[in-house]
Amino acid sequence: MVTRTCDLRRFYLRPDPVVDQIVRYCLFRAAAKYEVLLHAVIFESNHFHLVLTDTTGRLDEFMAWLDRCIAKCLLGYLREQYPDRYIETIWCDESYNDLLLTNHAAVRDKIRYTVLNCVKDRLVAKYKQWPGVLHGPADWLEPPMEVGRPKYFFDQTIEKYAVAKGRFVPPPQFGDRPLEGLVEDFRQQLNARQLEMVAEARAAGESFLGVKKILATDPFDAPDGVRPKGRRKPTVAAGGDREAYKQAVSAVREYRRQYREAWQSYSRGFEATFPGGTLLMRHRHRQPCEPLDCWWCVLARCPAMPPPVPG
């Protein structure tokens, strides 16, 4: 699962037809370009969550392209709509956060989390009411979507990219389940958890913002108060399976140890072989890497799904 936040938590992604067009077009172009499978996504007003499968080990390139193109388009759009307002950047200084989902329980949990994020954040009482970009299990049954190219940033003369095509598919690891039954299971889980969230909000005396207020939000505003910062920034999730989580954390620590040793050798001018899973040094600097060993990750041992529909 990938998460990215807007600069100063401002509402630059506030839903409207142009913003939604920009987001979907860039997302579909990026997914096709880097062979990424899309499973679930929500773009709230100041951040997004995206559950995906990186089939080629180029998540960093995918995110760089996606973030850049969304930012360029949004800067053009917002400057046109608000010529007297100052805007320099869209995304916060920190990079995106990627969370590796190690088993089926983690994938289910984060798909539910993504789809219901607008309910969790007390924006709408039903996730289907979210007026912006939100896709999840129900879209796995739908045909590919087509989105026209926004008028901002992109070269308007290239006919090949006038339309971006994309779709949302189930995670490859659920390929042994009949699709209709899988979608129905998720629908029931989402509805049950949604009812719990609404009950929790009412018990706490909290209300939901509502669609009208969401659409009326000033994109240059930001939430009140300071964003709470935890001491931990998780890199793996195991859906509550403590043993699977411990194995994943141990594997990440070992990877980082091996990477540090290889980097020290490389920076001193010696030959170095980086651990499996290294992206930058392999793709950009053509350094040798060990084969990727994912014995600890249940999902990595599952069969792969065909590549996404070209866009």
C-alpha beads as a LAMMPS data file, in Angstrom:
LAMMPS data file: protein, C-alpha beads

311 atoms
310 bonds

1 atom types
1 bond types

-500.0 500.0 xlo xhi
-500.0 500.0 ylo yhi
-500.0 500.0 zlo zhi

Masses

1 110.0

Atoms # bond

1 1 1 0.000 0.000 0.000
2 1 1 1.305 3.434 -0.954
3 1 1 0.420 6.720 0.756
4 1 1 1.296 10.302 -0.198
5 1 1 0.313 13.596 1.470
6 1 1 -0.054 17.113 0.103
7 1 1 2.254 19.949 1.139
8 1 1 1.275 21.309 4.573
9 1 1 -1.721 18.933 4.385
10 1 1 -3.529 21.423 2.155
11 1 1 -6.625 20.311 0.243
12 1 1 -5.112 20.492 -3.224
13 1 1 -6.809 17.207 -4.171
14 1 1 -10.292 18.403 -3.241
15 1 1 -12.682 16.537 -5.540
16 1 1 -14.060 18.189 -8.636
17 1 1 -14.409 16.944 -12.236
18 1 1 -11.040 18.340 -13.360
19 1 1 -9.093 17.022 -10.379
20 1 1 -10.710 13.603 -10.781
21 1 1 -9.821 13.578 -14.481
22 1 1 -6.213 14.503 -13.729
23 1 1 -5.855 11.830 -11.066
24 1 1 -7.381 8.991 -13.084
25 1 1 -5.545 9.880 -16.283
26 1 1 -2.152 10.041 -14.565
27 1 1 -2.855 6.907 -12.557
28 1 1 -3.832 4.855 -15.598
29 1 1 -0.915 6.131 -17.685
30 1 1 1.548 5.343 -14.876
31 1 1 0.105 1.871 -14.257
32 1 1 0.368 0.934 -17.931
33 1 1 3.854 2.415 -18.295
34 1 1 5.311 0.544 -15.318
35 1 1 3.119 -2.592 -15.424
36 1 1 1.468 -1.980 -12.079
37 1 1 -1.749 -3.746 -11.102
38 1 1 -4.282 -1.477 -9.381
39 1 1 -6.501 -3.003 -6.680
40 1 1 -7.968 -0.129 -4.620
41 1 1 -7.465 3.616 -4.385
42 1 1 -8.853 6.675 -2.678
43 1 1 -7.831 10.264 -3.272
44 1 1 -9.015 12.367 -0.355
45 1 1 -8.592 16.123 -0.370
46 1 1 -5.046 16.147 1.012
47 1 1 -3.658 12.619 0.621
48 1 1 -4.162 9.329 -1.146
49 1 1 -3.911 5.603 -0.476
50 1 1 -3.224 3.104 -3.227
51 1 1 -3.162 -0.690 -2.965
52 1 1 -1.236 -2.154 -5.892
53 1 1 1.017 -4.928 -7.124
54 1 1 4.399 -3.903 -8.516
55 1 1 5.000 -6.627 -11.113
56 1 1 8.405 -5.413 -12.345
57 1 1 10.115 -3.982 -9.260
58 1 1 9.835 -0.363 -10.420
59 1 1 7.613 1.132 -7.731
60 1 1 9.967 4.062 -7.273
61 1 1 9.777 4.957 -10.974
62 1 1 5.998 4.506 -10.998
63 1 1 5.565 6.842 -8.027
64 1 1 8.008 9.414 -9.399
65 1 1 6.111 9.568 -12.703
66 1 1 2.685 9.592 -11.032
67 1 1 3.544 12.258 -8.467
68 1 1 5.260 14.476 -11.028
69 1 1 2.456 14.364 -13.569
70 1 1 -0.329 14.899 -11.026
71 1 1 1.616 17.792 -9.521
72 1 1 2.295 19.455 -12.890
73 1 1 -1.346 19.188 -13.914
74 1 1 -2.678 20.395 -10.566
75 1 1 -0.295 23.344 -10.485
76 1 1 -1.554 24.440 -13.890
77 1 1 -5.185 23.970 -12.899
78 1 1 -4.986 25.663 -9.486
79 1 1 -2.969 28.607 -10.823
80 1 1 -5.579 29.086 -13.516
81 1 1 -8.476 28.893 -11.053
82 1 1 -6.796 30.965 -8.323
83 1 1 -4.466 33.447 -10.080
84 1 1 -4.123 35.572 -6.933
85 1 1 -3.100 32.658 -4.683
86 1 1 0.463 31.466 -4.281
87 1 1 1.258 27.791 -4.807
88 1 1 4.707 26.341 -5.302
89 1 1 4.400 22.588 -4.807
90 1 1 1.750 19.921 -4.371
91 1 1 3.413 17.192 -2.321
92 1 1 5.010 17.337 1.107
93 1 1 8.789 17.187 1.464
94 1 1 8.781 13.582 2.643
95 1 1 8.663 10.856 0.028
96 1 1 5.732 8.503 -0.321
97 1 1 5.302 5.787 2.276
98 1 1 5.087 2.211 1.003
99 1 1 3.830 -0.611 3.195
100 1 1 4.629 -4.165 2.135
101 1 1 1.660 -6.494 2.614
102 1 1 3.008 -9.928 3.452
103 1 1 -0.094 -12.149 3.540
104 1 1 -3.729 -12.395 2.464
105 1 1 -5.000 -10.955 5.743
106 1 1 -2.885 -7.835 5.285
107 1 1 -4.131 -7.335 1.725
108 1 1 -7.756 -7.661 2.814
109 1 1 -7.207 -5.294 5.713
110 1 1 -5.578 -2.562 3.630
111 1 1 -8.133 -2.786 0.836
112 1 1 -10.850 -2.288 3.438
113 1 1 -8.847 0.521 5.042
114 1 1 -8.410 2.279 1.701
115 1 1 -12.039 2.083 0.623
116 1 1 -13.350 3.119 4.056
117 1 1 -10.806 5.874 4.663
118 1 1 -13.339 8.600 3.920
119 1 1 -15.623 7.134 6.602
120 1 1 -12.767 6.735 9.094
121 1 1 -11.860 10.397 8.589
122 1 1 -15.484 11.401 9.267
123 1 1 -16.006 12.867 5.819
124 1 1 -19.022 10.830 4.675
125 1 1 -21.122 8.226 6.473
126 1 1 -21.079 5.864 3.476
127 1 1 -18.030 5.284 1.336
128 1 1 -20.149 5.247 -1.812
129 1 1 -20.980 8.893 -1.106
130 1 1 -17.371 10.008 -1.551
131 1 1 -17.502 12.495 -4.462
132 1 1 -13.901 12.001 -5.595
133 1 1 -11.747 9.159 -6.874
134 1 1 -12.469 5.947 -4.982
135 1 1 -12.189 2.469 -6.459
136 1 1 -12.224 -0.942 -4.838
137 1 1 -13.531 -4.504 -5.120
138 1 1 -16.782 -3.550 -6.857
139 1 1 -14.718 -2.179 -9.762
140 1 1 -13.014 -5.550 -10.304
141 1 1 -16.174 -6.631 -12.131
142 1 1 -16.221 -3.581 -14.381
143 1 1 -14.661 -3.240 -17.865
144 1 1 -11.644 -0.975 -18.435
145 1 1 -12.235 2.729 -17.895
146 1 1 -11.254 5.449 -20.363
147 1 1 -10.224 8.948 -19.292
148 1 1 -9.524 11.865 -21.595
149 1 1 -6.234 13.730 -21.363
150 1 1 -6.380 16.881 -19.185
151 1 1 -5.442 20.124 -20.909
152 1 1 -2.648 20.835 -18.441
153 1 1 1.042 19.886 -18.737
154 1 1 0.727 17.035 -21.262
155 1 1 1.534 17.526 -24.942
156 1 1 -1.875 17.812 -26.582
157 1 1 -0.580 16.883 -30.063
158 1 1 0.268 13.239 -29.348
159 1 1 -2.808 11.320 -30.435
160 1 1 -1.602 8.078 -28.831
161 1 1 -2.088 9.542 -25.362
162 1 1 -5.345 11.419 -25.950
163 1 1 -7.096 8.794 -23.814
164 1 1 -5.784 6.663 -20.959
165 1 1 -7.310 3.275 -20.354
166 1 1 -7.091 1.376 -17.080
167 1 1 -8.908 -0.961 -14.781
168 1 1 -8.928 -2.250 -11.218
169 1 1 -8.290 -5.948 -10.696
170 1 1 -8.202 -8.319 -7.720
171 1 1 -4.800 -9.027 -6.171
172 1 1 -3.057 -11.915 -7.956
173 1 1 -2.986 -13.922 -4.733
174 1 1 -6.799 -14.199 -4.770
175 1 1 -6.847 -15.669 -8.270
176 1 1 -8.106 -19.046 -7.058
177 1 1 -11.402 -17.524 -5.889
178 1 1 -14.414 -17.009 -8.181
179 1 1 -14.448 -13.269 -8.829
180 1 1 -18.131 -12.684 -8.079
181 1 1 -17.844 -14.466 -4.735
182 1 1 -14.688 -12.591 -3.829
183 1 1 -16.294 -9.227 -4.564
184 1 1 -19.382 -10.176 -2.565
185 1 1 -17.230 -11.138 0.429
186 1 1 -15.520 -7.757 0.329
187 1 1 -18.861 -5.969 -0.044
188 1 1 -20.194 -7.608 3.099
189 1 1 -17.005 -6.873 5.031
190 1 1 -17.001 -3.247 3.923
191 1 1 -20.640 -2.726 4.865
192 1 1 -20.182 -4.354 8.267
193 1 1 -17.112 -2.293 9.098
194 1 1 -18.822 0.853 7.813
195 1 1 -21.709 0.332 10.240
196 1 1 -19.217 -0.089 13.071
197 1 1 -17.447 3.153 12.147
198 1 1 -20.710 5.099 12.032
199 1 1 -21.720 3.691 15.422
200 1 1 -18.305 4.623 16.846
201 1 1 -18.663 8.174 15.523
202 1 1 -22.109 8.606 17.021
203 1 1 -20.978 7.175 20.365
204 1 1 -18.148 9.711 20.418
205 1 1 -20.466 12.569 19.478
206 1 1 -18.713 13.085 16.143
207 1 1 -20.432 14.098 12.909
208 1 1 -19.571 13.617 9.248
209 1 1 -18.578 16.578 7.115
210 1 1 -20.870 15.730 4.202
211 1 1 -20.548 16.032 0.438
212 1 1 -21.600 19.693 0.155
213 1 1 -18.938 20.896 2.582
214 1 1 -16.303 18.664 1.002
215 1 1 -16.943 20.165 -2.423
216 1 1 -16.979 23.690 -0.961
217 1 1 -13.577 23.277 0.705
218 1 1 -10.944 25.880 -0.123
219 1 1 -8.038 23.895 -1.644
220 1 1 -5.565 26.206 0.125
221 1 1 -6.966 25.374 3.568
222 1 1 -5.662 22.590 5.781
223 1 1 -6.950 20.641 8.791
224 1 1 -6.887 22.417 12.130
225 1 1 -4.330 21.319 14.670
226 1 1 -0.969 19.654 14.385
227 1 1 -0.743 16.318 12.671
228 1 1 0.174 13.679 15.274
229 1 1 3.500 12.009 14.637
230 1 1 4.197 8.523 15.888
231 1 1 7.595 7.148 16.641
232 1 1 7.144 4.223 14.276
233 1 1 6.887 4.242 10.510
234 1 1 5.827 0.710 9.588
235 1 1 7.259 -0.919 6.491
236 1 1 5.402 -4.248 6.635
237 1 1 1.922 -5.431 7.593
238 1 1 0.692 -8.941 8.317
239 1 1 -2.989 -8.454 9.098
240 1 1 -2.650 -9.296 12.775
241 1 1 -0.509 -12.433 12.290
242 1 1 2.207 -11.832 14.888
243 1 1 4.513 -14.603 13.671
244 1 1 4.317 -13.482 10.032
245 1 1 4.961 -9.909 11.137
246 1 1 8.032 -10.890 13.168
247 1 1 9.462 -12.826 10.221
248 1 1 8.880 -9.901 7.868
249 1 1 10.490 -7.386 10.227
250 1 1 13.478 -9.692 10.696
251 1 1 13.857 -10.038 6.920
252 1 1 13.742 -6.249 6.437
253 1 1 16.395 -5.740 9.087
254 1 1 18.648 -8.328 7.469
255 1 1 18.165 -6.687 4.079
256 1 1 19.181 -3.315 5.501
257 1 1 22.264 -4.838 7.133
258 1 1 23.374 -6.420 3.876
259 1 1 22.652 -3.210 1.981
260 1 1 24.803 -1.144 4.360
261 1 1 27.718 -3.537 3.934
262 1 1 27.400 -3.482 0.139
263 1 1 27.100 0.316 0.091
264 1 1 30.210 0.762 2.212
265 1 1 32.191 -1.384 -0.223
266 1 1 30.738 0.370 -3.274
267 1 1 31.380 3.870 -1.889
268 1 1 35.033 2.944 -1.309
269 1 1 35.477 1.840 -4.893
270 1 1 35.330 -1.912 -4.313
271 1 1 33.126 -4.410 -6.105
272 1 1 29.855 -4.956 -4.302
273 1 1 26.816 -7.167 -4.757
274 1 1 23.651 -5.712 -3.275
275 1 1 20.916 -7.810 -1.651
276 1 1 17.900 -8.920 -3.632
277 1 1 15.208 -6.257 -3.686
278 1 1 17.594 -3.352 -4.301
279 1 1 16.074 -1.029 -6.901
280 1 1 18.096 2.155 -7.376
281 1 1 21.531 0.561 -7.511
282 1 1 20.303 -2.131 -9.903
283 1 1 18.309 0.033 -12.292
284 1 1 20.264 3.280 -12.322
285 1 1 23.817 2.200 -11.502
286 1 1 23.725 -1.329 -12.972
287 1 1 25.162 -2.926 -9.852
288 1 1 24.842 -6.706 -9.419
289 1 1 22.249 -7.967 -6.938
290 1 1 21.580 -11.270 -5.279
291 1 1 18.407 -13.168 -6.253
292 1 1 15.408 -11.980 -4.266
293 1 1 14.595 -14.388 -1.434
294 1 1 11.020 -13.917 -0.185
295 1 1 10.598 -17.110 1.817
296 1 1 9.013 -15.038 4.613
297 1 1 6.367 -13.416 2.385
298 1 1 3.349 -15.603 1.703
299 1 1 2.166 -13.431 -1.188
300 1 1 5.480 -13.638 -3.042
301 1 1 5.018 -17.392 -3.358
302 1 1 1.630 -17.070 -5.065
303 1 1 1.171 -17.235 -8.848
304 1 1 1.296 -13.979 -10.770
305 1 1 -1.531 -12.353 -12.684
306 1 1 -1.292 -11.248 -16.341
307 1 1 0.012 -7.696 -16.892
308 1 1 -2.452 -4.760 -16.767
309 1 1 -4.451 -3.565 -19.734
310 1 1 -2.319 -1.166 -21.839
311 1 1 -3.368 2.451 -21.578

Bonds

1 1 1 2
2 1 2 3
3 1 3 4
4 1 4 5
5 1 5 6
6 1 6 7
7 1 7 8
8 1 8 9
9 1 9 10
10 1 10 11
11 1 11 12
12 1 12 13
13 1 13 14
14 1 14 15
15 1 15 16
16 1 16 17
17 1 17 18
18 1 18 19
19 1 19 20
20 1 20 21
21 1 21 22
22 1 22 23
23 1 23 24
24 1 24 25
25 1 25 26
26 1 26 27
27 1 27 28
28 1 28 29
29 1 29 30
30 1 30 31
31 1 31 32
32 1 32 33
33 1 33 34
34 1 34 35
35 1 35 36
36 1 36 37
37 1 37 38
38 1 38 39
39 1 39 40
40 1 40 41
41 1 41 42
42 1 42 43
43 1 43 44
44 1 44 45
45 1 45 46
46 1 46 47
47 1 47 48
48 1 48 49
49 1 49 50
50 1 50 51
51 1 51 52
52 1 52 53
53 1 53 54
54 1 54 55
55 1 55 56
56 1 56 57
57 1 57 58
58 1 58 59
59 1 59 60
60 1 60 61
61 1 61 62
62 1 62 63
63 1 63 64
64 1 64 65
65 1 65 66
66 1 66 67
67 1 67 68
68 1 68 69
69 1 69 70
70 1 70 71
71 1 71 72
72 1 72 73
73 1 73 74
74 1 74 75
75 1 75 76
76 1 76 77
77 1 77 78
78 1 78 79
79 1 79 80
80 1 80 81
81 1 81 82
82 1 82 83
83 1 83 84
84 1 84 85
85 1 85 86
86 1 86 87
87 1 87 88
88 1 88 89
89 1 89 90
90 1 90 91
91 1 91 92
92 1 92 93
93 1 93 94
94 1 94 95
95 1 95 96
96 1 96 97
97 1 97 98
98 1 98 99
99 1 99 100
100 1 100 101
101 1 101 102
102 1 102 103
103 1 103 104
104 1 104 105
105 1 105 106
106 1 106 107
107 1 107 108
108 1 108 109
109 1 109 110
110 1 110 111
111 1 111 112
112 1 112 113
113 1 113 114
114 1 114 115
115 1 115 116
116 1 116 117
117 1 117 118
118 1 118 119
119 1 119 120
120 1 120 121
121 1 121 122
122 1 122 123
123 1 123 124
124 1 124 125
125 1 125 126
126 1 126 127
127 1 127 128
128 1 128 129
129 1 129 130
130 1 130 131
131 1 131 132
132 1 132 133
133 1 133 134
134 1 134 135
135 1 135 136
136 1 136 137
137 1 137 138
138 1 138 139
139 1 139 140
140 1 140 141
141 1 141 142
142 1 142 143
143 1 143 144
144 1 144 145
145 1 145 146
146 1 146 147
147 1 147 148
148 1 148 149
149 1 149 150
150 1 150 151
151 1 151 152
152 1 152 153
153 1 153 154
154 1 154 155
155 1 155 156
156 1 156 157
157 1 157 158
158 1 158 159
159 1 159 160
160 1 160 161
161 1 161 162
162 1 162 163
163 1 163 164
164 1 164 165
165 1 165 166
166 1 166 167
167 1 167 168
168 1 168 169
169 1 169 170
170 1 170 171
171 1 171 172
172 1 172 173
173 1 173 174
174 1 174 175
175 1 175 176
176 1 176 177
177 1 177 178
178 1 178 179
179 1 179 180
180 1 180 181
181 1 181 182
182 1 182 183
183 1 183 184
184 1 184 185
185 1 185 186
186 1 186 187
187 1 187 188
188 1 188 189
189 1 189 190
190 1 190 191
191 1 191 192
192 1 192 193
193 1 193 194
194 1 194 195
195 1 195 196
196 1 196 197
197 1 197 198
198 1 198 199
199 1 199 200
200 1 200 201
201 1 201 202
202 1 202 203
203 1 203 204
204 1 204 205
205 1 205 206
206 1 206 207
207 1 207 208
208 1 208 209
209 1 209 210
210 1 210 211
211 1 211 212
212 1 212 213
213 1 213 214
214 1 214 215
215 1 215 216
216 1 216 217
217 1 217 218
218 1 218 219
219 1 219 220
220 1 220 221
221 1 221 222
222 1 222 223
223 1 223 224
224 1 224 225
225 1 225 226
226 1 226 227
227 1 227 228
228 1 228 229
229 1 229 230
230 1 230 231
231 1 231 232
232 1 232 233
233 1 233 234
234 1 234 235
235 1 235 236
236 1 236 237
237 1 237 238
238 1 238 239
239 1 239 240
240 1 240 241
241 1 241 242
242 1 242 243
243 1 243 244
244 1 244 245
245 1 245 246
246 1 246 247
247 1 247 248
248 1 248 249
249 1 249 250
250 1 250 251
251 1 251 252
252 1 252 253
253 1 253 254
254 1 254 255
255 1 255 256
256 1 256 257
257 1 257 258
258 1 258 259
259 1 259 260
260 1 260 261
261 1 261 262
262 1 262 263
263 1 263 264
264 1 264 265
265 1 265 266
266 1 266 267
267 1 267 268
268 1 268 269
269 1 269 270
270 1 270 271
271 1 271 272
272 1 272 273
273 1 273 274
274 1 274 275
275 1 275 276
276 1 276 277
277 1 277 278
278 1 278 279
279 1 279 280
280 1 280 281
281 1 281 282
282 1 282 283
283 1 283 284
284 1 284 285
285 1 285 286
286 1 286 287
287 1 287 288
288 1 288 289
289 1 289 290
290 1 290 291
291 1 291 292
292 1 292 293
293 1 293 294
294 1 294 295
295 1 295 296
296 1 296 297
297 1 297 298
298 1 298 299
299 1 299 300
300 1 300 301
301 1 301 302
302 1 302 303
303 1 303 304
304 1 304 305
305 1 305 306
306 1 306 307
307 1 307 308
308 1 308 309
309 1 309 310
310 1 310 311
